[in-house]
Amino acid sequence: MSGVDVCVLGSFMKDLVASAERRPLPGETLHGTGFAEFLGGKGVNQAVAAARMGARTAIVGTIGADRYGEEFLELLGSNGVDTSWVVRHPSLGTGVGLPLVLPDGGNSIIIVSRANAAITAADVEAAAGVLTTSKVLSVQLELPVEASHTALRLASTAGVTTILTPAPVGTVDPGLASYVDILVPNEVEAAALTGLDCDDEAQVPMIARKLAEDWDLRGCVVTLGSRGAYVLDRTNGFEERIEAHRVATVDTVGAGDAFCGSLAASLAAGASLVDGVRLANAAGALSTTVNGAADSAPDRTSALALLDGVGLRSP
């Protein structure tokens, strides 16, 4: 399937999720309150989210030749995501994530990349056919920087709209900026990239403007968790604070990816950035009402219903 709506370059992480009343102290053994297994990874989460929003979606990445890898292929196939460009590594296992979920739905996550770390620039170049003919490319930073850089360069040069989620934030390769159209950092990532505090509401617009100017972006979307999002559309000279939806949150794992996958699907369908963010905001909120990562992404009908329920215009 070439010429897809959304192509995602990203990671595959089998999530082994523990629940606890609090985070353990250093050196402490703490009894948990629950355990579950889910399929995740920022790449998979975003691809499933985009597909459930109605976008023809493909994913590029690397899995292991193990049962976790098989589970991913089954999940993606059942959601209509094209896996033709997924490489199976013969010796490294599929990546794993170890989230700790607290009673309020907040989480901390340790990831072990395994096969994800083995993807090369050559693997990405082999997928140039889908990268350069998609409408939107979504990339995160859980893969080696050479792979992310190559994908963004190929897509941007071909005129594809590119979205970067700078997570995990770490040290961002400055060479990426020239190939990114829309940057979507969360509060932690935005603070790390600018040195400004997202907890200060008055600084949030300044943060979005600084990132947009420093990276020469078409748009910047700062996601603020339970406080919603702030969108800056430089192309249309538009800024707006998008308020959060009030939902019964049980698990925030994957919420940011549901947001980004939905945004990519909306942009591929021709929506404006702010309208895409409105729908993405609803999708991210709904994903927190379901346990898990990829499987928590809502479908388009559910996200539109939430928007309509609060009287917002559907994109």
Secondary structure, 3 states (H helix, E strand, C coil): CCCCCEEEECCCEEEEEEECCCCCCCCCCCCCCEEEEEEECHHHHHHHHHHHCCCCEEEEEEEECCHHHHHHHHHHHHCCCEEEEEEEECCCCCEEEEEEECCCCCEEEEEECHHHHHCCHHHHHHCHHHHCCCCEEEECCCCCHHHHHHHHHHHHHCCCEEEECCCCCCCCCHHHHHHCCEECCEHHHHHHHHCCCCCCHHHHHHHHHHHHHHHCCCEEEEECHHHCEEEEECCCCEEEEECCCCCCCCCCCCHHHHHHHHHHHHHHCCCCHHHHHHHHHHHHHHHCCCCCCHHHCCCHHHHHHHHHHCCCCCC
